[in-house]
């Protein structure tokens, strides 16, 4: 899955480049887009599963600047019983890798307040995306 994001003036730090915290915001946008694509709601809607972010990490490779546009490519790399891993590559306008990040997400049932197994249909969609078919 791929999304494009315009760099905002508010993403800059005192030194005129994109602040490291903004990279996590970019990954969050990609994470939400991915979860929407597999049926994990970010809203606590009745009878819908959601997720909890268990871990997130970002390794910085290049500075980003305003104005600019970035592309975030995200893919599932691991699927467990109740959790899955997402990898994010953040590219600058020139197509250069600016950062690489990883997330671990746990499928969560907010009604019963517990983690839950990834439903078969959701797993199927994730596996298809993992294998480049989705």
Phi, psi and omega per residue, in radians:
X1 nan 2.514 -3.091
X2 -2.376 2.374 3.027
X3 -2.275 2.683 3.060
X4 -1.948 2.468 -3.123
X5 -2.369 2.313 3.053
X6 -1.445 2.290 3.092
X7 -1.217 2.290 -3.103
X8 -1.715 2.589 3.077
X9 -0.932 -0.638 -3.112
X10 -1.198 -0.219 3.122
X11 -1.373 -0.193 -3.048
X12 -1.410 2.695 3.045
X13 -1.895 -3.031 -3.099
X14 -1.006 -0.469 -3.066
X15 -1.616 0.051 3.041
X16 1.507 0.094 3.040
X17 -2.026 2.954 -3.083
X18 -1.139 2.233 -3.142
X19 -1.133 2.571 -3.114
X20 -1.046 -0.515 3.131
X21 -1.143 -0.563 -3.137
X22 -1.111 -0.524 3.108
X23 -1.063 -0.645 3.093
X24 -1.198 -0.579 3.061
X25 -1.144 -0.709 3.104
X26 -1.103 -0.755 3.108
X27 -1.132 -0.648 3.101
X28 -1.083 -0.761 3.115
X29 -1.045 -0.733 3.119
X30 -1.181 -0.699 3.126
X31 -1.070 -0.793 -3.132
X32 -1.125 -0.765 3.117
X33 -1.057 -0.732 3.121
X34 -1.121 -0.836 -3.112
X35 -1.077 -0.695 3.058
X36 -1.037 -0.681 -3.082
X37 -1.211 -0.411 3.138
X38 -1.817 -0.013 3.079
X39 1.671 0.229 3.047
X40 -1.585 2.029 -3.094
X41 -1.359 2.462 3.020
X42 -1.591 -0.163 3.078
X43 -1.760 2.599 -3.134
X44 -1.466 1.169 3.123
X45 -1.380 2.525 3.121
X46 -0.982 2.411 3.076
X47 1.093 0.354 3.077
X48 -2.065 2.418 3.062
X49 -1.382 2.701 3.060
X50 -2.343 -2.678 -3.132
X51 -2.565 2.859 2.993
X52 -2.183 2.358 3.071
X53 -1.412 2.002 -3.103
X54 -1.536 -0.582 -3.132
X55 -2.766 2.619 3.084
X56 -2.590 2.410 -3.104
X57 -2.484 2.538 3.124
X58 -2.413 2.304 3.073
X59 -1.983 2.146 -3.033
X60 -1.576 2.354 -3.103
X61 -2.026 -0.694 -3.104
X62 -2.500 2.643 3.059
X63 -1.262 2.626 3.014
X64 -2.030 2.601 -3.071
X65 -2.313 2.790 3.022
X66 -1.707 2.484 -0.114
X67 -1.355 2.750 3.134
X68 -3.096 2.922 3.115
X69 -2.273 2.407 3.075
X70 -2.090 2.812 3.024
X71 -2.131 2.328 3.063
X72 -2.009 2.071 3.050
X73 -1.775 2.225 -3.102
X74 -2.199 2.504 3.086
X75 -2.646 2.644 3.058
X76 -1.344 2.339 3.100
X77 -1.994 -0.406 -3.127
X78 -2.538 2.399 3.034
X79 -2.194 2.094 3.093
X80 -1.839 -2.890 3.140
X81 -1.186 -0.857 -3.085
X82 -2.081 -0.015 -3.076
X83 -2.430 2.896 3.066
X84 -2.621 2.787 -3.125
X85 -1.947 2.393 3.027
X86 -2.007 2.423 2.992
X87 -1.901 2.436 3.114
X88 -2.176 2.272 2.962
X89 -1.962 2.196 -3.139
X90 -1.869 2.123 -3.099
X91 -1.971 2.503 3.053
X92 -1.411 -3.116 -3.100
X93 -1.055 -0.491 -3.127
X94 -1.467 0.002 -3.139
X95 1.442 0.224 3.137
X96 -1.535 2.490 3.115
X97 -1.195 2.058 3.135
X98 -1.707 -0.489 3.139
X99 -2.851 2.697 3.054
X100 -2.245 2.245 -3.112
X101 -2.300 2.817 3.072
X102 -2.373 2.551 3.063
X103 -2.247 2.566 2.929
X104 -2.043 2.128 -3.127
X105 -2.034 2.454 3.103
X106 -1.948 2.258 3.083
X107 -1.262 2.275 -2.971
X108 -2.308 2.389 3.080
X109 -1.761 1.788 -3.078
X110 -1.270 -0.381 3.104
X111 -1.190 -0.790 -3.118
X112 -1.693 0.001 3.085
X113 0.969 0.921 3.116
X114 -2.744 2.729 3.039
X115 -1.219 2.749 -3.087
X116 -2.535 2.751 3.131
X117 -1.087 2.556 3.067
X118 -1.177 2.140 -3.135
X119 -1.050 2.588 -3.090
X120 -0.940 -0.764 -3.123
X121 -1.132 -0.708 3.120
X122 -1.141 -0.746 3.108
X123 -1.048 -0.736 3.136
X124 -1.060 -0.762 3.116
X125 -1.126 -0.759 3.128
X126 -1.107 -0.764 3.131
X127 -1.096 -0.685 3.108
X128 -1.102 -0.749 3.111
X129 -1.160 -0.663 3.137
X130 -1.112 -0.596 -3.111
X131 -1.636 0.194 3.080
X132 1.319 0.370 -3.101
X133 -1.908 0.054 -3.078
X134 -2.261 nan nan
